[in-house]
Every structure is written in structure tokens, then in C-alpha cells.
């Protein structure tokens, strides 16, 4: 993935295995160090490798970090240079580890109405030549892939299922034409975010 992101290898697994049990708090930023983002990729790797011990650790720590989260302050997102939504990254992780019924129940108390309204509104990018502000184009793509995954997990008729599916498509429609309009600050990585968003069913 972009910006040096890739699925973990055996060395990364060892580092994470040693660190996760002593990590008390998750990183909830909207940039590189976001804990939920890293755990999503590590979980995919563990399942692909059939590394059940590592998968159990990831699931356990994910629940420790996020299972009891309620009324997450998503109405304050984004920060000025976010390319991740901290709230959606955590929700995307939880949809991977909870059953559909458990996940829907969790999501119902996770977001406030104001938070949902905020994350469904496209970010304003005032200057695509600014290397930090252009991160917000990436935010639209990462929101799209999270929303698509979440919508797929939700049962038919859930109040967020169609909303997230349609909003994800709107983000893609609005942002795809802008991939190559931000100079080097955006062009050297935005396309990979777009590909990942398009690849999520």
C-alpha cells in the first residue's frame, strides 16, 4: 500500500507480538501511526498465513482497545492533515472480528448522529499544492474503503448500510478525478489509496 505501508512480514509479526500486550492505549490519530489501521493489515496477514495464535492476539487487543467505545467524538473529525478517519478505522477493524449481529449492536452505540453526519460529509481541501492539506483527498478514499467494508457486514435494513454504501461511492466519484491535481504532494501516493478503495467489494 501507499506511503510505505505493506502487509507485515515475519519480523513485523515478532515486533507486534512483543508490543501489543503492553500497549495500554491505541493510537487514534488520522495519520501513519493509527493502531486500528495497522491491526487491520496484521489481521489480514494472520488469516492468510493461518497464524491462529497471532490472530487471537490481534482480536483480543482489538477488543481491549475498542469494544467498549461509545459515542466516539467523530463530530470533531477530521484534523487538518488526516488521511484516515480514526473512528472509521476502528469500526473497520471491529467489523472484521465481530459477528454481524455483534457488530451491528456495537455500531449502534459507537456513533452519535452528529458523528455520522460529519464523517459522511466530504472534507474541504483548500490547497492541493500543500503537502499536508492534500492528505484530505486521501481521507475520502480511506473513508470509502472503511464504509464499504462496514456496509457489507451490516444486516439488511440497518440504518447505516445504504448510507455508508452510497456515501462511499460519492467519495470515490468526487475524489477519483482529483488524484493527479495535487502536485507531488498528492500524486505520489493518492492513486494507491484509490486502488485500495476500489478493491474493497
C-alpha positions in Angstrom: 0.0 0.0 0.0 1.0 3.7 -0.2 3.5 5.6 1.9 5.5 2.6 2.8 2.5 0.5 4.1 2.6 -3.2 3.4 1.3 -6.4 4.9 3.6 -7.4 7.8 6.3 -10.0 7.4 7.6 -12.5 10.0 9.9 -9.8 11.6 7.0 -7.4 11.9 4.9 -10.1 13.5 7.5 -10.7 16.2 7.7 -7.0 16.9 3.9 -6.7 17.2 3.6 -9.8 19.3 6.0 -8.3 21.8 4.5 -4.8 21.8 0.7 -5.4 21.7 0.3 -7.0 25.1 2.0 -3.9 26.7 0.2 -1.3 24.6 -2.2 0.3 27.0 -3.8 2.8 24.7 -4.5 2.8 21.0 -3.1 5.5 18.7 -6.2 7.3 17.4 -4.6 9.8 15.1 -5.6 10.2 11.4 -2.2 9.5 10.0 0.5 6.8 9.8 0.6 5.5 13.4 -3.1 4.7 13.7 -3.4 1.5 15.7 -6.6 0.2 14.1 -5.2 0.6 10.6 -2.1 -1.4 11.5 -4.2 -4.1 13.1 -6.4 -4.5 10.1 -3.4 -5.3 7.9 -1.9 -7.5 10.6 -5.2 -9.4 10.9 -5.4 -10.0 7.2 -1.8 -11.3 7.2 -2.5 -13.6 10.2 -5.6 -15.1 8.5 -3.8 -15.5 5.1 -0.9 -17.3 6.9 -3.3 -19.2 9.1 -1.4 -18.0 12.1 -4.1 -18.6 14.7 -2.1 -17.5 17.7 -1.3 -14.1 16.2 -4.9 -13.8 15.1 -6.1 -14.4 18.6 -3.7 -11.8 20.0 -5.0 -9.2 17.5 -8.6 -10.0 18.2 -8.0 -9.8 22.0 -6.2 -6.5 21.8 -8.7 -5.0 19.3 -11.5 -5.7 21.8 -9.4 -4.3 24.6 -8.9 -1.0 22.7 -12.3 -0.6 21.0 -15.1 -2.9 22.2 -16.3 -0.6 25.0 -16.1 2.6 22.9 -19.4 4.6 22.8 -20.4 7.9 21.4 -17.0 8.3 19.7 -16.4 12.1 19.0 -16.4 11.7 15.3 -18.1 15.1 15.0 -14.7 16.6 15.6 -13.1 14.9 12.6 -11.0 15.5 10.6 -7.9 17.1 11.8 -6.2 19.4 9.3 -4.0 16.8 7.7 -5.8 13.5 8.2 -5.8 10.8 5.6 -7.6 8.3 7.9 -10.8 8.7 9.9 -9.8 7.4 13.4 -13.4 6.4 14.1 -14.0 4.6 10.8 -10.6 2.8 11.1 -11.6 1.3 14.4 -15.1 0.4 13.0 -13.5 -1.3 10.0 -11.3 -3.3 12.4 -14.3 -4.3 14.6 -16.3 -5.4 11.6 -13.5 -7.9 10.8 -13.5 -9.5 14.3 -17.2 -9.4 15.4 -20.1 -11.4 14.1 -22.7 -9.5 12.0 -25.1 -9.3 14.9 -22.5 -8.3 17.5 -21.0 -5.7 15.1 -24.4 -4.1 14.4 -25.1 -3.9 18.1 -21.6 -2.3 18.7 -22.0 0.2 15.9 -25.4 1.3 17.2 -23.8 2.8 20.3 -20.5 3.8 18.8 -21.6 6.8 16.7 -23.7 9.8 17.6 -26.0 11.4 15.0 -23.6 14.3 14.8 -20.7 12.0 14.2 -22.4 10.2 11.4 -23.3 13.4 9.7 -19.7 14.6 10.0 -18.0 11.6 8.5 -20.4 11.4 5.6 -19.6 15.0 4.6 -16.7 15.3 2.1 -13.7 17.2 3.5 -12.8 20.6 2.2 -9.4 20.7 0.5 -8.4 24.4 0.3 -5.0 23.9 -1.3 -3.9 20.7 -3.1 -0.4 22.0 -3.5 0.0 22.0 0.3 1.6 18.7 1.2 -0.4 18.4 4.5 -3.8 19.7 3.3 -3.8 17.3 0.3 -3.9 14.5 2.8 -7.6 15.2 3.0 -8.0 13.8 -0.5 -6.7 10.5 0.9 -9.2 10.8 3.7 -12.1 10.5 1.2 -10.6 7.3 -0.2 -9.9 5.7 3.2 -13.4 6.6 4.4 -14.7 4.9 1.3 -12.9 1.6 1.9 -14.0 1.6 5.5 -17.6 2.4 4.7 -17.8 -0.2 2.0 -16.5 -2.9 4.4 -18.8 -1.8 7.2 -21.8 -1.7 4.9 -21.1 -5.2 3.6 -21.0 -6.6 7.2 -24.3 -4.9 8.3 -27.6 -6.8 8.1 -30.2 -5.7 5.5 -32.3 -2.9 6.7 -29.7 -1.5 9.2 -29.9 2.3 9.2 -26.2 2.8 8.2 -26.0 0.1 5.5 -27.3 2.0 2.5 -25.9 5.3 3.9 -22.4 4.0 4.1 -22.6 2.2 0.7 -23.9 5.3 -1.1 -21.5 7.7 0.7 -18.5 5.6 -0.1 -19.5 5.8 -3.8 -19.9 9.5 -3.6 -16.5 9.9 -2.1 -15.0 7.9 -4.9 -16.9 9.7 -7.6 -15.8 13.1 -6.3 -12.2 12.2 -5.5 -11.0 10.0 -8.4 -10.8 12.9 -10.9 -8.6 14.7 -8.4 -5.8 12.1 -8.0 -3.5 13.9 -10.3 -4.4 17.5 -9.4 -2.4 17.9 -6.3 1.2 18.0 -7.5 3.8 15.7 -6.0 2.3 16.0 -2.5 -0.7 14.0 -3.6 0.3 12.3 -6.8 3.0 10.1 -5.3 0.5 8.2 -3.0 -3.1 9.0 -3.7 -3.5 6.5 -6.5 -2.7 3.6 -4.2 -5.4 4.8 -1.7 -7.8 4.9 -4.6 -6.9 1.4 -5.8 -7.4 0.0 -2.3 -10.8 1.8 -2.0 -11.9 0.4 -5.4 -10.7 -3.1 -4.5 -13.0 -3.4 -1.5 -16.1 -5.1 -2.7 
